[in-house]
């Protein structure tokens, strides 16, 4: 049974049409009617059940009214009324959906407006004053030091940082009945990367647990606990890991031709529906960006620059609700780290550059969060990291400016070397996050426990 990569379209045209037209209630009723049949395969049952759950997830994401949006917007545009929101809706700056006849805005639509829309962003800065992003300030100071140390030492791996990580998942009291067993998959760092070493599990609040082998591209620590009435259920692990800066200053002339018959090349330059698809829009954009360039690194550089310049970061919907993430990014012209990364990967693969997903956590001082990035394969250099979300660093120095196209800082904790892969042990029910794996996953015999049933927290100590 597939519990990972799930398309947001079912095999039932009438259900898909109802969903596309925003008639969620009718779609749900039709799903329930079809589930009554005793002629369905297990895959068909799973697909229908997930689509029903996906519609509920979309409603959780789109939960703001026009009044809610105006409360935020009026701080910067006091005269704006509900009818004035249409101009931002029409240009894609304000994300909304009609669900069962009512307009609902994405939960982060109001704050995203001031990231996506250039005019609104300037207006916010006019009211609040210019505020330098703390992460940008940190990186602009940090990266030159890394490049200097790498040059002086003539080493690619420099300035290691050791982290003590205390990760906790807390399931709400009474999320499941008293005595029922809750299964939990926590994100566990991957081995086998030269820049991520000395992974040590220091503590776990269960006598019995299983760490997935490193063969699992989305690596887990699994344990289970019984729920207790009126008490939260807590899953915790403490571990230590040492990461290095990896510096790769790519010289385009040293890149060798690909062996296009190799398994690596074929695997990482192909489409992978639903999120890596060479649509007509992708092909057209690629032609505009790449032109006649043939060098793989310079092609990747053009793609990296275009996305950095044209696709602003914005808070994202849950990935399990998006039908094609790279297309969503290109259509809406905004995205968070994973959404921008999948657009980058898709464009690279279309241009014959092997590209793959990588993700985990960003552990920068004061900026600890979930994070996604990628790697591309350059013949003669091997796999090199690319953080499309961090993008261009503000600097007149070319090596600093393009640091995240081939190099990476030690604050990127690697948990995943792919997306939408089976967890170990396998889940019975659909994942809360069908693409990425950073927060964890939980379920009990009655079903999956979605994100609104539990919280997560990472404490970081820098040693």
N, C-alpha and C positions, 0 to 999 in steps of 0.2 A: 504494500500500500504506500502510495506517495504522500509524504507529509511535509515535504519541503517546497519544491518548486511548483507553485500552483498558479495557473493562468487565471486572470480575473474574468475570463469569458467561459461560459459553460458550453456544452455541446447542444444546448437547447436554444434555438433561435428566438423563440417567443419570450423566454426568460431574459435573454440578452437585450432584446428590444425594449422590454419593460424597464430594465435597469438603466439603459442608455437614455431613456426618456424621463428618468427620475421617478418612476412609479414603483417605489420600493415595496409598498404595502401589497400591491397586486402581484409583484414578483415573488414576494415571500409566500403569499397564499398559493401561488402556482407551484412553488417548490414543495410546500407541504402536501399539496395534492399528489404530486409525482412521487413523493416519498412513501405514499401509501401503497404503491405498487409492490407486488412480491416478485416482479420480473427483473428488478434492477440488479446489476452486478455490484460488488463491493466498491469498485472504483466510482461507479455512478452515484452510489449513496454518499460516498465521501465527498464527491464533487458538489453535489447538491447541498449537503450540510455545510460545506465550507462557504459556498456562495451566500447562503443565508446568514452565516456568521460575518462574512465580509461586508454585507450590507449594513449590519449593525455597527461594524467598525467604522464605516464611512460616516454614519450618523454621529458617532462619538467624535470624529474629527471635525465634522461640520456642525457645530453646536452654538454658533453665535448669530444673534439677530442683528438687523440694521442698527437698532438702538445700542447694542453692545459695541458695535464698531464705531459709532459716532461718539461714544463716551471717550474713546481713545483718540480719535481723529480730531475732535473739537479742541483738544489742548493746543494743537498746532494750526488748525483751521477753524476758528470759533464760529464762522458764519456758515459753514457747510451743513446742509440738510440732507435728508435721506435721498432725495432726487439727485443730489450732486454726486452721489457715490457712483452713479452709472458711468461717468467718464473713466473712472479707474477700473471699473468692472470690464468695460469695453476694451481697454488697452492691456488687460491681463494683470494689472497691478493689484487687484483686489479679488481674491479667489473665492468663488461661491458655487453653490449647486442648488438647483430646484429639486427638492425631495418631497414627494407627495403633495405637490402644488404650492409649497412654501419655499421661499428663498432662505437658504442657510449659508452663513459665511464660515470659512475655515477658521478653526480656533485661533490661529496665529495670523489671520489675514490682516488685521489692523496694524500690528507691529511690522509685518512683512512689507506693507505698503511703503513704509519709510526706509526700506532697504532696496526695494525693487524699482520704485519710481524716482527718477533723478530729481524732478522738481520737488516732490514730497520730502526726499532726503535732504535737499538744501533748506527747505522750510523748517524741518526739525532741527537742523544745525543752527539755523537763525534763532530759533526759540531757546534751545538748550545750550547753545554754544558748541564750539568744536571740541570733540572728545576723542582723543587718540585711542584706538583700540589697544588695550594692554598687551594682548598677544602680539600684535604688530610691533609695538615698541620693544617688547622682549626679543623678538626675532631679529629686528634690525640692529640691535646691539650684540646679539649672541652669534649670528651667522658669520660676521667678519672674523671673530675670534676663532671660530671653528676652522674656517678656511686658512687662516694664518697658521694654526697649529698643524693642520694637515700638510701644508706646504713645507713648514719647517721640519716636521718629522718625516716627510715623504711617506706618509702612511694614509691609507684610506679610512681606517677605523681609529677614531681619536676621541678623547674627552669622555670616557665612560661615566655613566650615572647609575647608581644602584638604588632601586626603589623597594620599599617595604609597602606592600599593598594589602589593605584590609577591606575585603569586599563582603557586603551583606545584602541579602534579599529578605525582605520582611513581608510575609503574606498576611493580609488583613484577617483579623479575628472573625471567625464564623464564615469565612469565604467558602469553606466546605464543612460538611457536618462533622461533629465531634467523633474522633476516633478514625476517621478516614485517612488513608495514607496519601500524602502529597509528595509527588516526585519532582525533583529539582535538578536542572542542568545549569551549572555556573560556567562562565567563560574562563578558560585556562590557557595560559600563554603557550605558544608553539615553540618547538625546538627546531634546530636545523638551519637557523639563520645566523650568519656570522656576526650580525650586529646585535643579536639578542641571545644572551648566554646566562649560565649559572642560575637556572630556574629552580627554586627550592620551595616546597610546600612546608610552611612552618606550623600551621595549625588548621584544623577543620572541626566544626562543632558536631561531628557525628563519628561514631566508632566504625561505621561501615560506609565506604565511598569507593568510587571507581574513577580513575583518571583515564580518559580516552587515549589511545596510542597516538603518536604523532602522525600516523598514517591518515588520521581523520582531519581533513582540511579545516573543519570548524571544530576546534578542540574543546572538550568539556571536562568538568568534574561533576560527577553525578552522585546524588544522595537522596534519601527520602526520610520523611518524618511523619508521625501521626499528628493530625490536627487536634487541638484541645479547645473545648468550649470556652468562648469569650477571651481566648488568648491568641495573640499573633504567633505565627509559626516562623521561626528565624533560621535561615541557612547562612553560614558564614565560613569564609576561608581566609587565611593569612598566608601570603607568600612573598618571596623575594626574587628579584630579577635584576640583572645588570645589562644595560643597553649602551651601545656606542653610537656616536655620530658616524654615518657612512658618507664619505665624500667621493664623488665620481665626477671629475671634470671631463666631459665627453669631447673628444676631438672628432668631428664628423668624417675627416679624411681617413681615419683609422678603422671605420666601421666596414666590416666585410660583408659580402653578399650572403643572403640567407640560403640555407639548404631547404628548399621549399617542399622536399619530399619527406622531411623529418617529421616524427610524431609531434614534437613540440610545436613546430611551425603550423602544422595542420590543425592542432587542437586550439591554439590560441590566436588564430586568425579567422576562425569560422564564426558564423552567427550562432547565437544561443538564445532562442526565443524563451520567454516573451520579452526579455529586457535588452538583449543585444541582437538587433535586427537591422539589416541594411535597407531601410525604407527609402523611398524616393527623396524624402526630405533630407535624410542622411547623405545620400549620394550628391544631391544638389549643393548642400552646405560644404561637403568635402571638396568639391570642385572649386568653390569660391575661396576656400581657405588655402588649399594645397597648391592649386595651379599646376605648374609643370615640375615642381620639386620632386626629386627621386631619392634623395638621401634620407634614410629612415629617421635619423635623429632630427634633421631639419624639418621633416614633415611633422614629427611629434612636437617640435618647438612651435611650429605655426598653429597647430591645434591647441596646445597648451596656452599660447598667447591669446588666441581668439576667445577661448572659454573664459580665461581670466579677465578679459576686457569686456566681454559681452553678456556673461551669465553671472549676475550677482548672487551672493549667498542669501538664502532665505530659509526660515524654519519650514520643515517638511511634514507632509502627511505621512502616516504609517505606510511603509513600502508595500505591505500586503494588500493595500487598497488600490494600488496603481497598476494599470494593465501593462504598460511598457514604459519603464522608468526613463530610458534614454530619450524616447520620443516625447514623454511628458516634459523633460528638461528643455528639449529643443522647441516644443510648442509653446510652453509657458515662459521661457527665457528667464528662469530662475531655478535654484535648487540648493539643497544642502550638500554636505560633503559626498555622500554616497550617490546622490542623483547626478552631480557634476562628474563624479568619477566614472559612472556608467556611460555618460555621453563621451567622455574622453576615450574610454576603452573601445566603445563602438566605432568611433572615428578612426582610431589607430588600427583596429582589426580590418576595417574596410580598406585601409591603405596598405595592408600587408605587413603591419607591425605587430608581432605577438604581444598581447597585453592581457593582464589578469588582475583580478580583485585581491586586495589585501585590506584588512581592517582590524580594529580592536578598540583601543582607548588612546586619547591624547592626555599626557600626564604633565603638561607644562605647569610650572608654578602659578597657582591662581586660576588655571584654565583646564581643569580636569573634566573630561567629557568623553562621550562616545565619538568615534572617528573612523572614517573610511578613506582609503587612498588606493594606489595601484602600483603595479610594476610593469615595465616594458622590457622586452628582450632585444638587445642590440648585439649582433654578431661581433665578437671580439671583446665585448665587455660583459656579456651575460645579462642576467636580470638586474635592472636598476630601478630604484623606487621613484615614484612620481606622486606628489600630493597636489592634485588639481585644485582642491579646495583652498589650500594655503596660497597657491598660485604665485603670482609675481611678487617678489619682495621689493619694497620701495627703496631703490638704490640706483646710483649711476654706474655702479660696478656690475658688469655683465654676469660674472660668476655669482655674485650675491643675488642679483635680480632673478636669475634662473636656478637658484640653489635647489628648489624642490622639483626640478626636472632632471633627475638623476642622482640627487643626494637627499639625505633626510637626517633630522635631528634624533637624539636618543629618547625623546619623549613620546615616541610612537610605539605603543605596546602591541605586538602582533598576536592576535588570537585566531584570525582567519586568513587562510591562503586561497579561499574561494568563497562563493556564496551559494545559498540554496542547496547545501549538501546535507545528507542525513546525519543526525546527531547520534552519539553513542552513549548509552543504549538507545535504540530507536524510540521515538515518541509514538504513541498510539493515535493521538489527536493532532489536528493542524497546529502548527506553530503560531505563536503570537506574531513573531517576526519571521516571515517566510523567506526573506532574502538574507539579511544580516544576522549576526549572533554576537551580541555584546552585553546585553542586560541579563540574559539568562532565559530559561523557559521553564514553565511549571504546568503540571496537570494532575488530575486525580482520576479515579475510575469513572467519574461522571462527566469528564470533559477537560478541555484546555482551560487554564486560568489566564485570562487576558490581562493586559497591563494595568487595567483599572482595579485589579484585585490585589496588587502587590506593588511594593516600592523597592528601589535598589539604591545603594550608596557605596562609593569608593573613597576610602581614606588613604592618602599617600604620604609616606614619610621618605624624605630624600636623605640618603646616607652617604 
